[in-house]
């Protein structure tokens, strides 16, 4: 997600990331509904995105990334019930 950024005020900065979260939530739902999975990725790749899109100044900024793909189960991971270690039968 890329936004015009050069003259952003603190309120607009907050709002831009709020909008990224809203768009990300829709992408999560759409991915799941189509049988895929999605995940948000913070902007650890800003410099690469700026280079790819030929951004030469601060007018536009990469705010958030999102990836969608086919789910792959990792059999090395184990899922346990929440608080299963307590074994309290009085609950």
C-alpha positions in Angstrom: 0.0 0.0 0.0 1.5 3.2 -1.2 0.3 6.7 -0.2 1.1 10.3 -1.1 3.1 11.4 1.9 5.1 14.6 1.2 2.9 17.0 3.2 1.3 14.6 5.7 0.3 16.0 9.1 0.3 13.8 12.2 -3.5 13.3 12.0 -3.2 12.3 8.3 -0.3 9.9 9.2 -2.5 8.2 11.7 -5.4 8.1 9.2 -3.2 6.5 6.5 -2.3 3.6 8.7 -5.9 3.2 9.9 -6.9 2.9 6.2 -4.1 0.4 5.6 -5.6 -1.7 8.4 -9.1 -1.5 7.0 -7.9 -2.5 3.5 -5.8 -5.3 5.1 -8.9 -6.6 6.9 -10.8 -6.8 3.6 -7.9 -8.6 2.0 -7.8 -11.2 4.8 -11.5 -11.8 4.4 -11.4 -12.0 0.5 -8.4 -14.3 0.6 -10.1 -16.6 3.1 -13.4 -16.6 1.1 -11.5 -17.6 -2.0 -9.7 -20.5 -0.4 -6.4 -18.7 0.0 -4.7 -17.1 3.0 -3.2 -13.7 3.5 -0.9 -11.9 5.8 0.1 -8.3 6.3 3.8 -7.5 6.2 5.1 -4.3 7.8 7.3 -2.1 5.5 10.6 -3.9 5.8 10.9 -3.6 2.0 10.3 0.1 1.6 13.7 0.8 -0.2 13.1 -2.1 -2.6 9.5 -0.9 -3.4 10.8 2.7 -3.9 13.4 1.4 -6.3 11.0 -0.8 -8.2 8.5 2.1 -8.6 11.2 4.6 -9.3 10.4 6.9 -6.4 13.2 9.5 -6.2 11.9 11.6 -3.3 9.5 11.5 -0.3 6.3 12.3 -2.2 5.1 8.7 -2.0 5.8 6.2 0.7 5.3 2.5 1.0 3.2 2.0 4.2 2.2 -1.6 4.3 2.5 -4.8 2.3 0.1 -7.7 2.0 0.6 -11.1 0.5 -2.0 -13.7 -0.5 -1.3 -17.3 -1.4 -2.2 -20.9 -1.1 -2.2 -22.3 2.4 0.6 -24.7 3.3 0.2 -26.7 6.5 3.4 -27.0 8.5 3.4 -30.4 10.2 6.2 -29.3 12.5 3.8 -27.1 14.4 1.4 -28.3 17.0 -1.9 -26.8 18.0 -3.0 -27.4 21.6 -6.1 -26.3 23.4 -5.9 -23.0 25.3 -5.0 -23.5 29.0 -4.9 -27.3 28.4 -2.0 -27.5 30.8 -4.2 -26.5 33.8 -6.3 -29.8 33.8 -8.8 -28.2 36.2 -12.0 -30.1 35.9 -14.0 -27.6 38.0 -14.3 -25.1 35.2 
